[in-house]
Amino acid sequence: MIVIADTSPLNYLIQIGEVEVLSGLYQRVVVPAGVLRELSDTASPAIVQEWVARPPAWLEIRSSNPLRRALPSNLGIGE
């Protein structure tokens, strides 16, 4: 099974030290590049910024440009 994660679940799983649960539940974990940009923002907690700086091998980062054009403009880049 594949999951496409947005910013909030990753953010909170990282903060509580349980982000690895995703790789145990899903065969593939995909995130749009915009999600990593949001997580690496200077307003993010240090632990989140550190995780994003060295993402795990099980995390697949994809460009979100084609999908972004199909979504409403009021959604954030990490949604």
PLY file of the C-alpha trace (Angstrom):
ply
format ascii 1.0
element vertex 79
property float x
property float y
property float z
element edge 78
property int vertex1
property int vertex2
end_header
0.00 0.00 0.00
1.14 3.54 -0.77
0.47 6.60 1.37
0.92 10.21 0.36
1.63 12.22 3.48
1.06 15.89 4.02
2.79 18.19 6.48
0.77 17.80 9.68
1.04 14.02 10.22
4.77 14.04 9.52
5.31 17.06 11.73
3.58 15.53 14.74
4.92 12.00 14.26
8.45 13.42 14.14
7.85 15.47 17.28
6.59 12.49 19.29
9.36 10.22 17.98
7.02 7.88 16.10
7.57 8.78 12.42
9.00 5.31 11.74
5.49 3.90 12.16
4.80 5.04 8.58
7.44 2.77 7.08
6.04 -0.12 9.10
2.48 0.45 7.91
3.06 1.26 4.25
5.18 -0.18 1.46
5.80 3.30 0.06
5.59 6.69 1.76
5.43 9.52 -0.76
5.53 13.24 0.00
5.35 16.23 -2.31
8.51 18.37 -2.25
6.38 21.19 -0.84
5.82 19.18 2.32
9.55 19.05 2.98
9.81 22.79 2.31
7.13 23.45 4.93
8.73 21.10 7.45
12.12 22.74 7.00
10.75 26.23 7.60
12.55 28.16 10.33
9.29 28.24 12.32
9.29 24.43 12.54
10.63 22.80 15.70
14.35 22.01 15.59
13.73 18.26 15.74
11.57 18.49 12.60
14.14 20.60 10.75
16.87 18.10 11.65
14.77 15.17 10.39
14.07 16.94 7.10
17.76 17.70 6.64
18.42 13.93 6.64
15.23 12.23 5.41
15.12 8.43 5.74
15.60 6.15 2.73
11.97 4.97 2.94
10.66 8.47 2.19
9.98 9.12 -1.50
9.97 12.81 -2.44
8.01 13.81 -5.53
7.50 17.05 -7.40
3.99 18.33 -6.81
3.75 20.66 -9.81
1.33 18.62 -11.97
-0.96 17.91 -9.03
-0.74 21.46 -7.76
-2.36 22.83 -10.90
-5.38 20.58 -10.38
-6.01 21.62 -6.77
-7.84 24.68 -5.44
-5.55 27.69 -5.05
-6.49 28.17 -1.37
-4.68 24.99 -0.29
-1.20 25.31 1.18
1.78 23.76 -0.59
1.99 20.98 1.99
-1.64 19.92 1.67
0 1
1 2
2 3
3 4
4 5
5 6
6 7
7 8
8 9
9 10
10 11
11 12
12 13
13 14
14 15
15 16
16 17
17 18
18 19
19 20
20 21
21 22
22 23
23 24
24 25
25 26
26 27
27 28
28 29
29 30
30 31
31 32
32 33
33 34
34 35
35 36
36 37
37 38
38 39
39 40
40 41
41 42
42 43
43 44
44 45
45 46
46 47
47 48
48 49
49 50
50 51
51 52
52 53
53 54
54 55
55 56
56 57
57 58
58 59
59 60
60 61
61 62
62 63
63 64
64 65
65 66
66 67
67 68
68 69
69 70
70 71
71 72
72 73
73 74
74 75
75 76
76 77
77 78
